[in-house]
Amino acid sequence: MNKVIIIISIVIVLVLAYFFFPKDAGGTCGFCPGPPNIHRTEYGCIGIRADIKSGPGCMDCGTNIVCFGIVTSEKKCYTYIKETPVEVLFCKTPSTWQEILSICPDCYYQASSTAYSQNDLSKALEICGSISDNEQKNICILDIARLAIENNKLDEAENICSSILTNVKDTCFREIAEKIADSNIEAGVLSCKKIEAVREQDNCYHNIAVKARQTNVTKALEICDMIKEDISTPPCKELIENYCEIYNC
């Protein structure tokens, strides 16, 4: 009789051990930039579930979901928008501006950049234009211009910059000028002259002078002389003259 009880006890212990053995039930692996992506997957758990820190490899070390019980086929996925988890139906990462706005109606930046990346500039600008805050609206447009600059669509970027109605416009034109200067210093300097705000124009000259210094010290110093109010630290000419000490040539 005692043997039977012992055997039954062992079987019960083994069953419980198997049942409560920790099993993987999903988790997250840090923040992914760009349009909203699926960050967290959760499976159903009959038993006790817990979040634990995952190992190295995640940008923020993330979390793993552990189930002390039975993992079921139930599955939910979430994307993190403005640090808030939002459930994504069908566990499909939103890939169009429509899908992004459907799960996050005020994710204008992500939606507009996605529309632009899918060659729909007019829709990208329309989405930016729907932002009620004027400053945020123009920053959104600036982001679209930056995408055009990155893709070397400088004429398109200039047209986008022209639609900006705040002082962000000068920042936009400065970034175009600096991009132009990557391949043509003189053309970049000429583009700086289109900038109305003195501070942004001075920043433009300063940054292009640094680019010019890599191949032509004299030209770099000439560009420094175009600066009207040099408040940079160190001043432009001093930076050029001590370039190798600062940048370890």
Secondary structure by P-SEA (a helix, b strand, c coil): caaaaaaaaaaaaaaaaaaacccccbbbcccccccccccbbbbbbccbbbbbbbcccccccbbbbbbccccccbbbbbbbcccbbbbbccccccccaaaaaaacccaaaaaaaaaaaaccaaaaaaaaaacccaaaaaaaaaaaaaaaaaacaaaaaaaaaaaccccaaaaaaaaaaaaaacccaaaaaaaaaacccaaaaaaaaaaaaaaaacccaaaaaaaaaacccccccccaaaaaaaccccccc
